Amino acid sequence: MSTATTPRRPPARGAAGARRRPAWVGVSVGVVVLAVLFLIDRFAPAFFTDPLPSRAQDGLTLALSVLIEALPFVVLGVVLSIVVQVWLPPDLIQRWLPRSGWARRAVLSLLGMLIPVCECGNVPFARGLMMRGLAPAEAMTFLIAAPIVNPIVIITTHAAFGFDGGILVIRLVGGYLIANLIGWIYSRHPSPDAMLTRRFTATCERVTHEHGTPTRRSLTQFLIELRAVMPALVIGSALAGAVQVLVPRDALLAIGSNPVLSIVAMMALAMTVAICSNVDAFFALSFASTFSSGALIAFLLVGPLVDIKMLALLRTTFTARTLAGVVAVVLLSAFAIGIGVNVFG
């Protein structure tokens, strides 16, 4: 693919470029949840052991605790993201990459240590790297590893779990290995450009210029990043509380104690709730008393890599066939790691 003579990375917009969700959608979801609660309380009062007011209070308390605990880390992640995206030279990364394919992918897997942004910010950054000549498989390696192997995620995962059960270490090592496995698989693709959408291939022929002073761009980027991350944080916190209200504790215990079903359930949950990787550890922490360690690790691996939000962003760059292969590798790898933890942990 051709690149411009003076290529520059387009401004990372997180999820701002995606279609904005109307406000009535959130209100409708809240009304539906309340209606379900009242219907269950009216027609199946024995379904829950605690009365509705008590369950609602517990859910609200849990949601607020997750939100308050995660908020400082989110703000720190946004600030560090601006420093990297606005103030560092655009060609700094390329100058330090090795020439060998496997070595480049191994280094790119650790690039998240220096690019501490959530998965939303990684996608436009990786697009810019490909516009400057990075191979699709190399960009994919970075995209898969960066949401896990970055300092904000390491800090938040440690804040939630510490070193108990090896969850932090297994998450880091597992994410690194999955990223390099996917990078190796797609590095053998006979036609790398076929992995990319036609629209992105056409975009590589143009150069996107950033306007304004670094200070102005930093302020703009701060608002964009915060506006993109905060809804995910609030929704994720609310979901953490709602699950405790809507799902009977006995059902959670029955699923969570099963070494196989618990992993499948948490992987499905990770793909649907679409919580930012900077704060998903706090969400997983709410299930620590009912679900196995392998299930928690599978959730922490799958969510940042192939949740619905991430797949929608990746679809702007990679074909559906490519993403289907990525999802398959991530799910199978996370399931195998989760089973291994439950059996040998």
Contacts in CASP RR format, 6 or more apart in sequence:
PFRMAT RR
TARGET T0000
AUTHOR 0000-0000-0000
METHOD contacts of the structure
MODEL  1
MSTATTPRRPPARGAAGARRRPAWVGVSVGVVVLAVLFLIDRFAPAFFTD
PLPSRAQDGLTLALSVLIEALPFVVLGVVLSIVVQVWLPPDLIQRWLPRS
GWARRAVLSLLGMLIPVCECGNVPFARGLMMRGLAPAEAMTFLIAAPIVN
PIVIITTHAAFGFDGGILVIRLVGGYLIANLIGWIYSRHPSPDAMLTRRF
TATCERVTHEHGTPTRRSLTQFLIELRAVMPALVIGSALAGAVQVLVPRD
ALLAIGSNPVLSIVAMMALAMTVAICSNVDAFFALSFASTFSSGALIAFL
LVGPLVDIKMLALLRTTFTARTLAGVVAVVLLSAFAIGIGVNVFG
1 130 0 8 1.000
1 133 0 8 1.000
1 193 0 8 1.000
1 196 0 8 1.000
1 201 0 8 1.000
1 204 0 8 1.000
2 204 0 8 1.000
2 205 0 8 1.000
3 131 0 8 1.000
3 132 0 8 1.000
3 133 0 8 1.000
3 204 0 8 1.000
4 131 0 8 1.000
4 205 0 8 1.000
4 206 0 8 1.000
4 207 0 8 1.000
6 207 0 8 1.000
7 90 0 8 1.000
7 128 0 8 1.000
7 131 0 8 1.000
7 132 0 8 1.000
7 207 0 8 1.000
8 90 0 8 1.000
8 207 0 8 1.000
8 208 0 8 1.000
8 209 0 8 1.000
8 210 0 8 1.000
9 85 0 8 1.000
9 90 0 8 1.000
9 124 0 8 1.000
9 125 0 8 1.000
9 128 0 8 1.000
9 129 0 8 1.000
9 131 0 8 1.000
9 132 0 8 1.000
10 124 0 8 1.000
10 127 0 8 1.000
10 128 0 8 1.000
10 131 0 8 1.000
10 208 0 8 1.000
10 210 0 8 1.000
11 85 0 8 1.000
11 124 0 8 1.000
11 208 0 8 1.000
11 210 0 8 1.000
11 217 0 8 1.000
11 221 0 8 1.000
12 81 0 8 1.000
12 85 0 8 1.000
12 117 0 8 1.000
12 121 0 8 1.000
12 124 0 8 1.000
12 125 0 8 1.000
12 221 0 8 1.000
13 121 0 8 1.000
13 124 0 8 1.000
13 224 0 8 1.000
13 228 0 8 1.000
14 120 0 8 1.000
14 121 0 8 1.000
14 123 0 8 1.000
14 124 0 8 1.000
14 224 0 8 1.000
14 225 0 8 1.000
14 228 0 8 1.000
14 313 0 8 1.000
15 120 0 8 1.000
15 228 0 8 1.000
15 309 0 8 1.000
15 313 0 8 1.000
16 224 0 8 1.000
16 227 0 8 1.000
16 228 0 8 1.000
18 312 0 8 1.000
18 313 0 8 1.000
21 231 0 8 1.000
33 242 0 8 1.000
33 246 0 8 1.000
36 246 0 8 1.000
37 52 0 8 1.000
37 55 0 8 1.000
37 56 0 8 1.000
37 245 0 8 1.000
37 246 0 8 1.000
38 52 0 8 1.000
40 47 0 8 1.000
40 48 0 8 1.000
41 48 0 8 1.000
41 51 0 8 1.000
41 52 0 8 1.000
47 248 0 8 1.000
48 55 0 8 1.000
48 248 0 8 1.000
49 248 0 8 1.000
49 249 0 8 1.000
50 58 0 8 1.000
55 244 0 8 1.000
55 245 0 8 1.000
56 245 0 8 1.000
58 241 0 8 1.000
58 244 0 8 1.000
58 245 0 8 1.000
59 241 0 8 1.000
59 242 0 8 1.000
59 244 0 8 1.000
59 245 0 8 1.000
60 241 0 8 1.000
62 240 0 8 1.000
62 241 0 8 1.000
62 244 0 8 1.000
62 286 0 8 1.000
63 237 0 8 1.000
63 238 0 8 1.000
63 240 0 8 1.000
63 241 0 8 1.000
63 242 0 8 1.000
64 237 0 8 1.000
66 236 0 8 1.000
66 237 0 8 1.000
66 240 0 8 1.000
66 241 0 8 1.000
66 279 0 8 1.000
66 282 0 8 1.000
66 283 0 8 1.000
66 286 0 8 1.000
67 233 0 8 1.000
67 234 0 8 1.000
67 237 0 8 1.000
69 159 0 8 1.000
69 282 0 8 1.000
70 156 0 8 1.000
70 233 0 8 1.000
70 237 0 8 1.000
70 278 0 8 1.000
70 279 0 8 1.000
70 282 0 8 1.000
71 233 0 8 1.000
73 152 0 8 1.000
73 155 0 8 1.000
73 156 0 8 1.000
73 159 0 8 1.000
73 278 0 8 1.000
73 279 0 8 1.000
74 226 0 8 1.000
74 229 0 8 1.000
74 230 0 8 1.000
74 233 0 8 1.000
74 276 0 8 1.000
74 278 0 8 1.000
74 279 0 8 1.000
75 226 0 8 1.000
76 152 0 8 1.000
77 116 0 8 1.000
77 117 0 8 1.000
77 118 0 8 1.000
77 152 0 8 1.000
77 278 0 8 1.000
78 222 0 8 1.000
78 225 0 8 1.000
78 226 0 8 1.000
78 229 0 8 1.000
79 222 0 8 1.000
80 116 0 8 1.000
80 117 0 8 1.000
80 151 0 8 1.000
80 152 0 8 1.000
81 116 0 8 1.000
81 117 0 8 1.000
81 118 0 8 1.000
81 121 0 8 1.000
81 221 0 8 1.000
81 225 0 8 1.000
82 218 0 8 1.000
82 221 0 8 1.000
82 222 0 8 1.000
82 225 0 8 1.000
84 114 0 8 1.000
84 115 0 8 1.000
84 116 0 8 1.000
84 117 0 8 1.000
85 117 0 8 1.000
85 125 0 8 1.000
85 221 0 8 1.000
86 214 0 8 1.000
86 217 0 8 1.000
86 218 0 8 1.000
86 221 0 8 1.000
87 214 0 8 1.000
87 218 0 8 1.000
90 132 0 8 1.000
91 132 0 8 1.000
93 111 0 8 1.000
93 114 0 8 1.000
93 129 0 8 1.000
94 129 0 8 1.000
94 132 0 8 1.000
94 134 0 8 1.000
96 107 0 8 1.000
97 104 0 8 1.000
97 107 0 8 1.000
97 108 0 8 1.000
98 104 0 8 1.000
98 107 0 8 1.000
101 138 0 8 1.000
101 187 0 8 1.000
102 184 0 8 1.000
104 138 0 8 1.000
105 137 0 8 1.000
105 138 0 8 1.000
105 141 0 8 1.000
105 180 0 8 1.000
105 183 0 8 1.000
105 184 0 8 1.000
105 187 0 8 1.000
106 180 0 8 1.000
108 138 0 8 1.000
108 141 0 8 1.000
108 142 0 8 1.000
108 145 0 8 1.000
109 141 0 8 1.000
109 142 0 8 1.000
109 145 0 8 1.000
109 149 0 8 1.000
109 176 0 8 1.000
109 179 0 8 1.000
109 180 0 8 1.000
110 145 0 8 1.000
110 149 0 8 1.000
110 176 0 8 1.000
111 142 0 8 1.000
111 145 0 8 1.000
111 146 0 8 1.000
112 142 0 8 1.000
112 145 0 8 1.000
112 146 0 8 1.000
112 149 0 8 1.000
112 150 0 8 1.000
113 149 0 8 1.000
113 150 0 8 1.000
113 151 0 8 1.000
115 122 0 8 1.000
115 125 0 8 1.000
115 146 0 8 1.000
115 150 0 8 1.000
116 150 0 8 1.000
116 151 0 8 1.000
116 152 0 8 1.000
117 125 0 8 1.000
117 146 0 8 1.000
117 150 0 8 1.000
117 225 0 8 1.000
118 147 0 8 1.000
118 152 0 8 1.000
118 229 0 8 1.000
118 276 0 8 1.000
118 277 0 8 1.000
118 278 0 8 1.000
119 143 0 8 1.000
119 146 0 8 1.000
119 147 0 8 1.000
119 276 0 8 1.000
119 277 0 8 1.000
119 304 0 8 1.000
119 305 0 8 1.000
119 309 0 8 1.000
119 310 0 8 1.000
119 313 0 8 1.000
120 228 0 8 1.000
120 229 0 8 1.000
120 276 0 8 1.000
120 309 0 8 1.000
120 310 0 8 1.000
120 313 0 8 1.000
121 225 0 8 1.000
122 142 0 8 1.000
122 143 0 8 1.000
122 146 0 8 1.000
122 147 0 8 1.000
123 143 0 8 1.000
123 310 0 8 1.000
123 313 0 8 1.000
123 314 0 8 1.000
123 316 0 8 1.000
123 317 0 8 1.000
126 134 0 8 1.000
126 139 0 8 1.000
126 142 0 8 1.000
126 143 0 8 1.000
126 317 0 8 1.000
127 139 0 8 1.000
127 200 0 8 1.000
127 203 0 8 1.000
127 316 0 8 1.000
127 317 0 8 1.000
128 134 0 8 1.000
129 138 0 8 1.000
129 139 0 8 1.000
129 142 0 8 1.000
130 136 0 8 1.000
130 139 0 8 1.000
130 196 0 8 1.000
130 200 0 8 1.000
130 204 0 8 1.000
130 317 0 8 1.000
131 203 0 8 1.000
131 204 0 8 1.000
135 187 0 8 1.000
135 192 0 8 1.000
136 186 0 8 1.000
136 189 0 8 1.000
136 192 0 8 1.000
136 193 0 8 1.000
136 195 0 8 1.000
136 196 0 8 1.000
136 318 0 8 1.000
137 183 0 8 1.000
137 184 0 8 1.000
137 185 0 8 1.000
137 186 0 8 1.000
137 187 0 8 1.000
137 189 0 8 1.000
137 192 0 8 1.000
137 195 0 8 1.000
138 183 0 8 1.000
138 187 0 8 1.000
140 182 0 8 1.000
140 183 0 8 1.000
140 186 0 8 1.000
140 195 0 8 1.000
140 318 0 8 1.000
140 326 0 8 1.000
141 179 0 8 1.000
141 180 0 8 1.000
141 182 0 8 1.000
141 183 0 8 1.000
142 179 0 8 1.000
143 314 0 8 1.000
144 175 0 8 1.000
144 178 0 8 1.000
144 179 0 8 1.000
144 182 0 8 1.000
144 183 0 8 1.000
144 305 0 8 1.000
144 326 0 8 1.000
144 330 0 8 1.000
145 175 0 8 1.000
145 176 0 8 1.000
145 178 0 8 1.000
145 179 0 8 1.000
145 180 0 8 1.000
147 153 0 8 1.000
147 277 0 8 1.000
147 304 0 8 1.000
147 305 0 8 1.000
147 310 0 8 1.000
148 171 0 8 1.000
148 172 0 8 1.000
148 174 0 8 1.000
148 175 0 8 1.000
148 176 0 8 1.000
148 277 0 8 1.000
148 300 0 8 1.000
148 301 0 8 1.000
148 304 0 8 1.000
148 305 0 8 1.000
149 172 0 8 1.000
149 175 0 8 1.000
149 176 0 8 1.000
149 179 0 8 1.000
150 277 0 8 1.000
152 278 0 8 1.000
153 277 0 8 1.000
153 278 0 8 1.000
153 281 0 8 1.000
153 304 0 8 1.000
154 168 0 8 1.000
154 172 0 8 1.000
156 278 0 8 1.000
156 279 0 8 1.000
156 281 0 8 1.000
156 282 0 8 1.000
157 167 0 8 1.000
157 168 0 8 1.000
157 171 0 8 1.000
157 281 0 8 1.000
157 300 0 8 1.000
158 168 0 8 1.000
159 281 0 8 1.000
159 282 0 8 1.000
160 281 0 8 1.000
160 282 0 8 1.000
160 284 0 8 1.000
160 285 0 8 1.000
161 167 0 8 1.000
161 168 0 8 1.000
161 281 0 8 1.000
161 285 0 8 1.000
161 288 0 8 1.000
162 168 0 8 1.000
163 169 0 8 1.000
165 293 0 8 1.000
165 345 0 8 1.000
166 293 0 8 1.000
167 293 0 8 1.000
167 296 0 8 1.000
167 297 0 8 1.000
167 300 0 8 1.000
170 297 0 8 1.000
170 337 0 8 1.000
170 341 0 8 1.000
171 297 0 8 1.000
171 300 0 8 1.000
171 301 0 8 1.000
174 301 0 8 1.000
174 333 0 8 1.000
174 337 0 8 1.000
175 301 0 8 1.000
175 305 0 8 1.000
177 333 0 8 1.000
178 301 0 8 1.000
178 305 0 8 1.000
178 329 0 8 1.000
178 330 0 8 1.000
178 333 0 8 1.000
178 334 0 8 1.000
181 329 0 8 1.000
181 333 0 8 1.000
182 326 0 8 1.000
182 329 0 8 1.000
182 330 0 8 1.000
185 329 0 8 1.000
186 192 0 8 1.000
186 195 0 8 1.000
186 322 0 8 1.000
189 195 0 8 1.000
193 201 0 8 1.000
194 319 0 8 1.000
195 318 0 8 1.000
195 319 0 8 1.000
195 322 0 8 1.000
196 317 0 8 1.000
196 318 0 8 1.000
196 319 0 8 1.000
197 315 0 8 1.000
197 316 0 8 1.000
197 317 0 8 1.000
197 318 0 8 1.000
197 319 0 8 1.000
199 316 0 8 1.000
200 316 0 8 1.000
200 317 0 8 1.000
210 217 0 8 1.000
229 276 0 8 1.000
229 278 0 8 1.000
232 274 0 8 1.000
232 275 0 8 1.000
232 276 0 8 1.000
232 279 0 8 1.000
232 309 0 8 1.000
233 275 0 8 1.000
233 276 0 8 1.000
233 279 0 8 1.000
235 273 0 8 1.000
235 275 0 8 1.000
236 273 0 8 1.000
236 275 0 8 1.000
236 279 0 8 1.000
236 283 0 8 1.000
237 283 0 8 1.000
239 273 0 8 1.000
239 275 0 8 1.000
239 283 0 8 1.000
240 282 0 8 1.000
240 283 0 8 1.000
240 286 0 8 1.000
241 286 0 8 1.000
243 286 0 8 1.000
244 286 0 8 1.000
249 290 0 8 1.000
252 287 0 8 1.000
252 290 0 8 1.000
252 291 0 8 1.000
253 290 0 8 1.000
255 261 0 8 1.000
255 262 0 8 1.000
255 265 0 8 1.000
255 291 0 8 1.000
256 262 0 8 1.000
256 265 0 8 1.000
256 287 0 8 1.000
256 290 0 8 1.000
256 291 0 8 1.000
256 292 0 8 1.000
256 295 0 8 1.000
257 290 0 8 1.000
257 292 0 8 1.000
259 292 0 8 1.000
259 294 0 8 1.000
259 339 0 8 1.000
259 342 0 8 1.000
259 343 0 8 1.000
260 339 0 8 1.000
262 291 0 8 1.000
262 292 0 8 1.000
262 294 0 8 1.000
262 295 0 8 1.000
262 342 0 8 1.000
263 292 0 8 1.000
263 294 0 8 1.000
263 295 0 8 1.000
263 298 0 8 1.000
263 334 0 8 1.000
263 335 0 8 1.000
263 338 0 8 1.000
263 339 0 8 1.000
263 342 0 8 1.000
264 335 0 8 1.000
265 291 0 8 1.000
265 295 0 8 1.000
266 284 0 8 1.000
266 287 0 8 1.000
266 291 0 8 1.000
266 295 0 8 1.000
266 296 0 8 1.000
266 298 0 8 1.000
266 299 0 8 1.000
266 302 0 8 1.000
267 298 0 8 1.000
267 299 0 8 1.000
267 302 0 8 1.000
267 331 0 8 1.000
267 334 0 8 1.000
267 335 0 8 1.000
269 299 0 8 1.000
270 280 0 8 1.000
270 298 0 8 1.000
270 299 0 8 1.000
270 300 0 8 1.000
270 302 0 8 1.000
270 303 0 8 1.000
270 307 0 8 1.000
271 302 0 8 1.000
271 303 0 8 1.000
271 306 0 8 1.000
271 307 0 8 1.000
271 308 0 8 1.000
272 307 0 8 1.000
272 308 0 8 1.000
273 283 0 8 1.000
273 307 0 8 1.000
274 303 0 8 1.000
274 307 0 8 1.000
274 308 0 8 1.000
274 309 0 8 1.000
274 310 0 8 1.000
275 283 0 8 1.000
275 303 0 8 1.000
275 307 0 8 1.000
277 303 0 8 1.000
277 304 0 8 1.000
280 299 0 8 1.000
280 300 0 8 1.000
280 303 0 8 1.000
280 304 0 8 1.000
281 300 0 8 1.000
284 296 0 8 1.000
284 299 0 8 1.000
284 300 0 8 1.000
287 295 0 8 1.000
287 296 0 8 1.000
287 299 0 8 1.000
288 296 0 8 1.000
292 341 0 8 1.000
292 342 0 8 1.000
293 341 0 8 1.000
293 342 0 8 1.000
293 345 0 8 1.000
294 337 0 8 1.000
294 338 0 8 1.000
294 339 0 8 1.000
294 340 0 8 1.000
294 341 0 8 1.000
294 342 0 8 1.000
295 338 0 8 1.000
295 342 0 8 1.000
297 334 0 8 1.000
297 337 0 8 1.000
297 338 0 8 1.000
297 341 0 8 1.000
298 334 0 8 1.000
298 335 0 8 1.000
298 337 0 8 1.000
298 338 0 8 1.000
301 330 0 8 1.000
301 333 0 8 1.000
301 334 0 8 1.000
301 337 0 8 1.000
302 330 0 8 1.000
302 331 0 8 1.000
302 334 0 8 1.000
303 310 0 8 1.000
304 310 0 8 1.000
305 326 0 8 1.000
305 330 0 8 1.000
306 326 0 8 1.000
306 327 0 8 1.000
306 330 0 8 1.000
306 331 0 8 1.000
311 323 0 8 1.000
311 327 0 8 1.000
314 323 0 8 1.000
314 326 0 8 1.000
315 323 0 8 1.000
318 326 0 8 1.000
END
